[in-house]
């Protein structure tokens, strides 16, 4: 009886850590690199403050969707695909805004 209880508790703990690890990977801010790129663009003057604000808002929207997707502990392949699509779109937007020759004054 004790052995079964111990085995069951180990399985449940392992499942919790696997689900939590997946959640932390996505929900903890996989878009950290994008935040750094936006901040660097503001520092260098290649992004205006309005462009940076729009990009930060888009980054927050991606992070929010990641948290919602990971809320149940499992990110489905469809959700993962949608997250990647949003991240690629954000990366393109950052690149375009940094290279559009609008400069901060």
C-alpha positions in Angstrom: 0.0 0.0 0.0 2.8 2.4 0.9 4.7 1.5 -2.2 1.6 2.2 -4.4 1.0 5.6 -2.7 4.7 6.5 -3.1 4.7 5.5 -6.7 1.5 7.5 -7.4 2.8 10.6 -5.7 6.1 10.4 -7.7 4.1 10.1 -10.9 1.9 13.1 -10.0 4.9 15.2 -9.0 6.7 14.3 -12.2 3.7 15.2 -14.3 3.4 18.5 -12.4 7.0 19.4 -13.1 6.8 18.5 -16.8 3.7 20.7 -17.2 5.2 23.5 -15.2 8.5 23.4 -17.2 6.5 23.7 -20.4 4.5 26.6 -19.0 7.6 28.4 -17.8 9.3 28.1 -21.1 6.5 29.8 -22.9 4.8 32.0 -20.3 7.9 33.3 -18.6 8.8 35.4 -21.6 10.2 33.8 -24.6 10.0 37.2 -26.2 12.8 38.6 -24.0 14.9 39.0 -27.2 12.2 41.1 -28.8 12.1 43.4 -25.8 15.9 43.9 -26.0 15.7 44.6 -29.7 13.0 47.2 -29.2 15.0 48.9 -26.4 18.1 48.9 -28.5 16.1 50.5 -31.3 15.0 53.3 -29.0 18.5 53.8 -27.7 20.0 54.0 -31.2 17.2 56.3 -32.4 16.1 53.9 -35.2 12.7 53.6 -33.5 10.5 56.5 -32.6 8.7 56.4 -29.2 5.3 55.7 -31.0 6.8 52.8 -32.9 8.3 51.4 -29.8 5.0 51.7 -27.9 3.2 49.8 -30.7 5.8 47.1 -30.8 5.8 46.7 -27.0 2.0 46.4 -27.1 2.3 43.7 -29.8 4.9 41.9 -27.7 2.6 42.0 -24.7 -0.2 40.6 -26.8 2.0 37.6 -27.8 3.0 37.1 -24.1 -0.7 37.2 -23.1 -1.6 34.6 -25.6 1.3 32.4 -24.4 0.0 32.6 -20.8 -3.5 31.8 -21.9 -2.3 28.8 -23.9 -0.3 27.5 -21.0 -2.9 28.1 -18.4 -4.2 24.5 -18.6 -0.7 23.1 -18.3 -0.5 21.9 -21.9 0.3 23.8 -25.1 -1.2 22.0 -28.0 0.5 21.9 -31.4 -2.1 24.3 -32.7 -1.4 26.8 -30.0 2.3 26.4 -30.4 2.0 27.0 -34.1 -0.1 30.2 -33.5 2.5 31.4 -31.0 5.3 30.9 -33.5 3.3 32.7 -36.2 2.7 35.7 -33.8 6.4 35.8 -32.9 7.5 35.7 -36.5 5.1 38.5 -37.3 6.4 40.6 -34.4 10.0 40.0 -35.5 9.1 41.2 -39.0 7.4 44.3 -37.6 10.5 45.1 -35.5 12.8 44.7 -38.4 10.6 46.9 -40.7 10.2 49.6 -38.1 13.9 49.7 -37.3 14.9 50.0 -41.0 12.2 52.4 -42.2 14.4 55.5 -41.9 12.1 57.2 -39.5 14.4 58.6 -36.8 13.8 59.9 -33.4 14.6 63.5 -33.0 
